[in-house]
Each structure stands twice: as structure tokens, then as C-alpha cells.
């Protein structure tokens, strides 16, 4: 799933907030050996807007080519980078700058930049904080990629839900989708995911209704996961999972984990 402008701008905002750097910007990397700078906060002018950066060229191009962070204290005298973009950097008044690639499944999806205008060096604390902003975006993109993959699998499987093998795989995909739903902040994507999950079940209006986390828990119980494993998948404590499962079993009139899954399927809550 490609990085969108809102995500990129959000990551730049996080970088500036966490590092205290006055200027931040970013570009989306595509299939070509170039990226285009599109997200800016704290910029004084438009010198960098829309700049096309080639892999290996300049600070960001080096980060793009090497897939690792690159830092230049006193950018204009740095000897470890090429100086293809000195003019727009000078126009923006940037002295020291860092570039951090956002890497998902060994592919650079974007590059985040942060810069200082005064004659100071970027501290280790600042660099670490900038790395965290990039890692947060990486995790978001990785989850969204996984969701897109599961959604693509779910459609064909749903068409053959009466066949034994596809039905079991459908149940696995459903459980994985329920686990992923709680990990994303994008409300549009989460609503889409929940709608797909509903379409994978057999009853449009089940008589028994479970809260989202209760349903997530039962869906993962159906995959054979322990409470500890479910807690890890959902980012919860084992005690919280136990509480959700206990409430789900009460609503389902079930006396065991197996019975909870069986009753949930009969009620159309699980595929």
C-alpha cells in the first residue's frame, strides 16, 4: 500500500515534535531511482518543494541508495555526500541535516529529513528521536500492507467457503484480520476491514452480539491460540484477554473455549 500525503506529513510533524528541529520535510520513494519531496513543515520558502532527488545524490539520495540513515553536520562542507542540491538547501537556510529512510520489507518507501538552521551539530538524542518517527511510520505501513494482503486473500476464499480446505483458510484469514483491526489508527481503513470481516460471516444480523475485542478474542481462540498468544497479537495483557473471553462465553452461553467458538459460528459471528 503506497504512503499517502497525510501519513507523510504526520511523520514529519512527529519528527519535528520529538526532535525539536525547526524544519522537517519528506519524500515518497517509488519504483524509480528517484523520489520527490512533497511534505514540508517549518520551511521558509519553496526552494525544496517538489524537488526530485535521485538515488545516491545528495544526503537523501544517499539514504535512499544505502537504505540507512545519513547525517551531515555542516551540510555545505560535508565530504561524504554529493552536492547536487546545495542551492535549494542554502536557500532554505539549512546548516545541519539528517535523512532517514522508511524501509518496509527491505524496500524504501519514503525518506524523512530534519534540519537545523544555526551552526550546531545534531545530537545523538535528536537522531534517536528522528529514528523513532521513521520506525513508527514503518510499522504503520507494514500493518497496512498485511491488511491489503489479507483482504486480497479473503475475497476468493469467501466464494468457496463450503469447501473444507478453503473454509479453514478463510477462518485463519478472518482471525488474522480481526487481530490487525485493532492495530491501525486509520479509521477509514479500519472500517473497511471490519466491513470485510462482517461479509465473511454467514449471518448478517446475529442474535448474539459481541463487543469488537470480545469478537477478536474468540476469533483467535478459534485459531488455537493461548491467552498469552492472543494478548501478544492484540497488544493486551493476558488478564484483559481472559476478561474478554469470559464475557464472550457468557453472552454465547458457552462453558468452554471450544464451545465458545462453536456457538459463535452457529450465531454467524465467525466464518
Residue, then its C-alpha position, 0 to 999 in steps of 0.5 A: x500500500x503506497x504512503x499517502x500525503x497525510x501519513x507523510x506529513x504526520x511523520x514529519x510533524x512527529x519528527x519535528x515534535x520529538x526532535x525539536x528541529x525547526x524544519x522537517x520535510x519528506x519524500x515518497x520513494x517509488x519504483x524509480x531511482x528517484x523520489x520527490x519531496x512533497x511534505x514540508x513543515x517549518x520551511x521558509x520558502x519553496x526552494x525544496x518543494x517538489x524537488x526530485x532527488x535521485x538515488x545516491x545524490x545528495x544526503x537523501x539520495x544517499x539514504x535512499x541508495x544505502x537504505x540507512x540513515x545519513x547525517x551531515x553536520x555542516x551540510x555545505x562542507x560535508x565530504x561524504x555526500x554529493x552536492x547536487x542540491x546545495x542551492x535549494x538547501x542554502x536557500x532554505x537556510x539549512x546548516x545541519x541535516x539528517x535523512x532517514x529512510x522508511x524501509x518496509x520489507x527491505x524496500x524504501x518507501x519514503x525518506x524523512x529529513x530534519x534540519x537545523x538552521x544555526x551552526x550546531x551539530x545534531x545530537x545523538x538524542x535528536x537522531x534517536x528521536x528522528x529514528x523513532x518517527x521513521x520506525x513508527x511510520x514503518x510499522x504503520x505501513x507494514x500493518x497496512x500492507x498485511x491488511x491489503x494482503x489479507x483482504x486480497x486473500x479473503x475475497x476468493x476464499x469467501x466464494x468457496x467457503x463450503x469447501x473444507x480446505x478453503x473454509x479453514x483458510x478463510x477462518x485463519x484469514x478472518x482471525x488474522x484480520x480481526x487481530x490487525x483491526x485493532x492495530x491501525x489508527x486509520x479509521x477509514x481503513x479500519x472500517x473497511x476491514x471490519x466491513x470485510x470481516x462482517x461479509x465473511x460471516x454467514x449471518x448478517x444480523x446475529x442474535x448474539x452480539x459481541x463487543x469488537x475485542x470480545x469478537x477478536x478474542x474468540x476469533x483467535x481462540x478459534x485459531x488455537x491460540x493461548x491467552x498469552x498468544x492472543x494478548x501478544x497479537x492484540x497488544x493486551x495483557x493476558x488478564x484483559x484477554x481472559x476478561x474478554x473471553x469470559x464475557x464472550x462465553x457468557x453472552x454465547x452461553x458457552x462453558x468452554x473455549x471450544x464451545x465458545x467458538x462453536x456457538x459463535x459460528x452457529x450465531x454467524x459471528x465467525x466464518 
